[in-house]
Each structure stands twice: as C-alpha cells, then as structure tokens.
Amino acid sequence: MAAAAATMVSSAGGLLAMLNESHPLLKLHALSNLNAFVDYFWPEISTSVPIIESLYEDEEFDQRQLAALLVSKVFYYLGELNDSLSYALGAGPLFDVSEDSDYIHTLLNKAIDEYASLKSKAVESSDDVAEMDPRLEAIVEKMLDKCILDGRYQQAIGMAIECRRLDKLEEAITRSDNIHATLSYCINVSFSFVNLREYRREVLRLLVKVYQKLPSPDYLSICQCLMFLDEPEGVASILEKLLRSENKDDALLAFQIAFDLVENEHQAFLLNVKNLLSGPKSQPSEPAQQGSAAPESGQDGIATASEDVQMTEGAQVSNQDVQEADPNEVTYAERLTKIRGILSGETSIQLTLQFLYSHNKSDLLILKTIKQSVEMRNSVCHSATIYSNAIMHAGTTVDTFLRENLDWLSRATNWAKFSATAGLGVIHKGHLQQGRSLMAPYLPQTGAGGGGSPYSEGGALYALGLIHANHGEGIKQFLRDSLRSTNVEVIQHGACLGLGLAALGTADENIFDDIKTVLYTDSAVAGEAAGISMGLLMVGTASEKAAEMLAYAHETQHEKIIRGLALGIALTVYGREEEADTLIEQMTRDQDPILRYGGMYALALAYSGTANNKAIRQLLHFAVSDVNNDVRRTAVLALGFVLYSEPEQTPRIVSLLSESYNPHVRYGAALAVGISCAGTGLSEAISLLEPLTSDVVDFVRQGALIAMAMVMVQINEASDSRVGAFRRQLEKIILDKHEDTMSKMGAILASGILDAGGRNVTIKLLSKSKHDKITAVVGLAVFSQFWYWYPLIYFISLSFSPTAFIGLNYDLKVPRFEFLSHAKPSLFEYPRPTSVPTATSAAKLPTAVLSISAKAKARASKKEADQKAITEKSSGAESSGGSNTGKGKSGDKDGDSMQVDTPAEKKAEPEPSFEILINPARVVPAQEKVIKFLEESRYSPVKSVSSGFVLLKDLRPTEPEVLSLTDTPSSTGSAPSGSTTGQQGSASSMAVDEEPQPPQPFEYTS
C-alpha cells in the first residue's frame, strides 16, 4: 500500500509544509503519512528534522510519540544510532518490538548493547543502577519476554547473560522444553563468552540452584560447576548421597563423577572433597555404652570380623540391632574406600600405568638411529637423546634403551647426569608404590655422608617429583627432609623441583617456608628452582606470597633467580583473570626485562584458555613493541595459552607474526601454535609450521620441529599424509652431519614427542567437560622455559593424557567386552614400526646413472611388469593368498617397496569400514565421535562418553565376568638389577620388536 502511494507522491514537500499548520489534525495527517513514506523520502525529511523535534518537545501536542518515532527513523537512516535510540525510547508503545524490519532489529541490538554496558559499568563501580533509563529497561524486558514466549530460549539466554538479568535467565531455563540441554548450553555460553570471572561464578551459582531443583538432577554437571566455584562441601554431600543410595547405579554415577573431577587435576580441591566425605556411622548406641566392645570408626569405620564376634559374644547386645545397622553401612564403607582411592588419583594412575605398559608400542629402532648419528663430543644431542627416550617411554616403565646402553649413558657428566637420572622419573611416572625403591640407588644416602654424585642425587629427587606429580601425599615428607638436610645447591635444585611437583597447588605453608629458606641463601642454581617451585606450590591461589616473591626478585642480583621467580609469580595467578590485572600491570611495566617476561607468562596463565580479547590485544601489543627479544618471543608464545580453547583461531592470529623479520617472534609463533593446537592435527597449524621447519635461523627450526610434533602427536599418515613427510624430515635432519646442533636437538625431541608414552598419549589441555587441566597447562608453561634450562623439558610429561578407553565395572575392575569404532581401521592405527633398510637408505647420496644401465633397467622392469600382469590374471580366480606371495617377492627385491605394495593389497581385499575394539583400548581424540556400544553388549556406560574412564552398568550380573586384566608392571622393574629386569627387558622388546622369546633352558638326552 505504502509503496503504491509512494509511486503517486513524488515529493514529501507538501506533507512537510503541513507541519507548520496550526490545526493539530493537519499535523497528525502529515506525521502519519511522513512516517509511512520515511523509507523513500528520508533525505528530504531530514532537512525538516528541527520542526518535527519541536513537535516532540511540545508538551501540549498529543501526538508527541509519533513525532519521536519519525525523528528516530530519520536518524537511523542518517547512521546516527545513539540519537535514533534516544528518540525511539520517546516513542513509547509506538516503537513495536515485534515488528520485523531492519530498523527495529538494528535499534534493538543497539538497546541491548547500551543496556549491557550500563549494567556492567554499574557493577564495576559498585553503584546502584540509578542512571539506568527505565524506558530502556522496559524495551529490553519486552524483548526478553518476547523471546521466551516465542520459544527462542537460546537467544533469551544469550541476552539475559549479556544484560546481567539473572532473573530472566532463570525464567528462560525453567520454561524451556528441554531443561538439561538448555543448562548445558548455558554452561558452555558462560565459559565461552562471559569475560569476567566473578560474574561467571554468579551465573554458575544460579545454574547449580536450577539443577538442584530438577526432579532428576544432572549430578555430573552440578559437580563440575561446584568445582569451578571451589565449593568442595557441595560435591562431597552429593557424592555421599549417591554412595548411600541403595541403587547400585547411583554408586556407579558417584564413581564416574569422581573420575571426571580427577581429570581436571585440581589436587587441593580433590583432597578437600576426600576429607569431607564422612565415614560410616559406627554400631548403634547400645553397644557403644559397653566400652571397648564398640569398634572405633577410625579405620573408615569398618569393624573387622573378629570384633563382630567379640560383640555378639559380649554383654546384652541384641543381635537384631547389629544386623539392622550393618548391611547398609558396610556397603557404604566399601564404596567409600573405592571413591577415596579414585579421588586421591591412585586408582586412575594405577589403571593408566597398566594400560601404557601393556599397550606400549614405542619403536626402539628410532632411538637406535638417533644414538648412532649423535656425535660423542656433542653433549647437547647426547642429552636430547636421553630426553627423547624418556618422553617416548613416559609412564610405560620400560627402560630397555637405558639398560642396553649403560656405557653410552655413563658419558653424561654434571647437569647431563642430573637430567639422565631425572628421566627415570618420566619413564616411571605414576609408579607411586615403587617410585621410591626404583630411585633408591640414586637418592642421597643419609648417615654415611653419601658417596654418590650430587648431580645424580639431585636428579633422583626431581625424578621423585615427576613420578608423584600432583599426587605427592606419600612422598612430600621425604622430599622436605632431603631439602632440609643438604646445602649442596644441585641437590637443593632437584629437591625444590621435586617438592613443587609433588605438592602442586596445595599451597602448603610449611613447604613454602622450607623453599623460601633455600631462596634466601641467594644461590643462583638453587634459587631458580626455588622460584619455580614456589609458583608450583601456590598455583592459582593469587595469594599475597606473590608480592613477597616480587620484592625478592628486585633485591637479588642473580638473573637465574629473577627468572625462576618471574615464572613462579606468573603461576600463582593461574586462572584468576581480571583479579590478576594489577600484578600483571606491575610486572609488564617493570624496568627489568626478565620481570616483563614473567608478566607475559602471568597474562598467559591468568587468562589461560579464555580467548579473552583484552589479553590477546595486550600480548600482541608487547609482541611488536617491546625492546627486549625475550619479552617479544614470550608474548607471542603466550597467545598459545590464551587460545587453546579455540585452537582454530591461533594460526590465523599469529600468521603474520610467523613471517616477522625477528627470529624470536617467529619462534614464539611456532610454539604458540604448538601449544594451542597440540594433538589436534589441525591442517592450518601444520601449514603454518611447515615453512618454519626450514627457516634460516637454527633455533626457529628447533621450535617449529617441536611444535609440529606437538600438533601431530597421535595423528597417523592415513589422516594426514604430511605426518609421514615430517617423520622422514626428522630422520634426515638427525642423520645429516652438517645440520646445526640446535635444529638437530629439536628434531631429536620432536621424535620423542611424536611417539610419546609408547604411542599411547596425546597432549590435552582441556578435560572432556571443557575445564582446564591444571597440571597440563602448568606443565607446558614450565616446559616452554627449556630455552634457558634444559632439565625443564621433562615438564612436558605433565601434559600427557593417555588416549585410552578404559571401561570399569562396579568393583573398579576392567571387564573384557567388545565395542565398535565406526571408521576404517587404517585411519587410527599405530604408525608402522621402522625397518632397518629405510633408515640407511634415507641418508644415501644420489648415485650417477649411466645411460646404458638405465636402458637395461627399463627392459628388465617391462619384462617384470608383463610377468606380473600374467600372474595377476591367474590369481584373479584364486583366493587373495596368491597376491600375498607376490607381495613377499617384491618385498625381497626392494627395501623401499612398502609404498609400492600397499595399493595391490587394497585391491585384493577392501578395507572394512569399522573395527571391533576390546576393553581397554586405544581411542585417539579424533576417533571418539565414531565409538559405539554394540546393541547386544552386556555393558552400557553410565553416561555417554567415549574415552577415558567409563563406568559400566552390568546388564547381565548373574553371568560370570571375564576380566581383561593388564599385568601391572610392579613386579618387573622394581629393582634396577637382578633377574626381574631381565624379564622386563624381554617383555618390552617383545612389544617393540615382535620377536619370539628364546625357549626355556633344557638338557639334551640322546
């Protein structure tokens, strides 16, 4: 209609002239028509805006709101959105929220932005919302109500969170049709988009409240929220409620929650939950009056059988009472013991250890090649080989390579000896029961004055920390005593690092004082470790201890101590976001470049995984403007920590920096991509790193090789062909006699990281519930410090997560059952073991070829091809066995024929589209989405999860269970020498080389 009228009217001049008439009806006619034609004639109307404004300001004119609406639309077309909104507010009900036009949509967005910014300013300045325009509030409320009425709950949730209207947020959640899905959407939104930590906590508190009102609460999500809010009491009460339930499935759910909490690696929180779980109630009050007859509830309150007998025989105890109280409490006590084992981390560590040992697929030939190519006088590459071996066998307890090369190993001196000993800690990581006895030969000897080398003693103490990382309850005291009883700085160095690792994040005051004593001796070597150790101990506590550390960093003259403290201070503000801003400001403005460098780490860790725009802006600013190369390099590297929750963003953000003229910035860009895209195999990340692996500067090549290995860990050639090319490139660099030491070291470390943990671990910084894995992030932060101090390379082992699916029954045993991986087996299989010929052929020089021999070769190959065609025709009718024999022949002919014969094999037998896996199985991250449980399976998971520890409901409990128990490596390798080690050596070489064991000794009688 309006369009038709607009075609008749060619100008708004007449209507505008009517605005000057005195009769109100004429003005009304003009306004309503101008309002209809404003889309066409706004340039003309804009000349008369003052007249229309005066109509709006005239108190006696009863169509003021219409005038306001018209002015608002004109300003909208002129691009003056602020003025447009203020007049739209004056239009009252005429500004129709439900109208579907660009004008309304744009102004509503503007209104919401305005309201949200006013709200957040009011909160920041802690004023009441006095200056909030009630008309603006009314519009936002109208909009929220409309979204809720129309069923657009996600939109309503987003707006309510942005506008800080928690009342509307609650309404949107409770009125949605699928509350559970809405709540999990809400949790994701609050972690992804709410930038202020304090406000995010408010949102999560509200979500917990809504969760708890539900008829069937999602306890897994509630406990994750409570963990972020640091409220162990809530978690303990939920776990206790589930454990006391008579339903077995509730107990399974409690175990699953405990495993999920352990995955976030928040040691102090887990210990609190464990201690808050109340023990079983002791026997009824009657027997308690009998004095000694009643059992104490100290040992988790479980009365032993003999005590039960005493009680039944004892004075007037009614048997009925005992029976009434007993069964439930005994069940609870039994479940409590299990859950305490899980919360302390011992259960998961034990199972992981068994898995890594039994599935170890590390390739000793790679290490052999590296060892042969390393020159004896090059101590850097010698040490790098030892680091690489430790990383390659992390957590597998297989130290075959070390045993076979003891004389070669003994060439390590001084700090290299320290590192070689500490490497045992990585190999035996998680061996909590035997850790101490494994390291016994190297530990400082008390009483006798100790005849060992201080380097291997310090290394052994560091190794104990690595074995017990984040689970140091049993070893803390021993490490403290070792620290107190020595004044040798190398041993102090090892003990400090060990203590920091074992007591990670527990904020234990006494340990802090012990380490502080070492710091105040002002010894450079011990002081550096003490600084890092204080940070590890106080990780994420944002305590006033940081100020104390900063003050000492200003006093001391030792660069090493300042560097250790700078990193330590950064660790204390881990995850504290805006709370850390004042400290970050203080550090980044410091005169000392080392403290500014610490400020970059503080920014990285305070905002780790938040992808916070403010933090990214600050880091980019320092990356291009600071005068010091160390600070610039670290600023770029720190982007990797801020962005690991959105790995696909990192290559885009650092792509320009990776082409910087400054090699330090290029190195930082490489490691930033390595850290944030670790284990993803992201194509953009690989493309960005590829040119850097052949950079002109040696240390940039080193960083790019290490980063590439981090990105490609657990990705095989079938998923990305560049993995194979990268492995060949590493081999070429290692074997090249003229390669720089730095890049050679990078290649050796990269080989270890690619095959880390016996090819069964990946680097993961986020748990399945999308929370940070504290230990992993801290581990990578300290690892990136290896630029200055090589022994810190071992910290990378803290970020390793086993790529395992481990299904557990009610008894926390591993039952044997099958499940499905709905993808081609080749996509996720282990890399093929290397064979000897390829290793030598890689370094072959091109040989001159005579034309006569080339012709002869061509004739021979033509003849061979003809023969092959004949044999293929004949074998077409036969079974695929025929093609296998052909393959064997070609294999004998040429060492490099692996690439040639795979297609023939595929022709003979098409690859299946699925694979049956047996619990426990290796499941890499990319494979998780194709894991399915078989329909007729005996077990079903408590919650839909496809990796990690999965608790299983037994649907046929009457049938006997078959346990696929993986042998614990505790019997083997518990002592450094003796008969058992022989077994272990053969067991591990069996796994690696697939060779049969020699026959048992026998006597030959004719």
Disulfide bonds with the S-S distance in Angstrom:
none
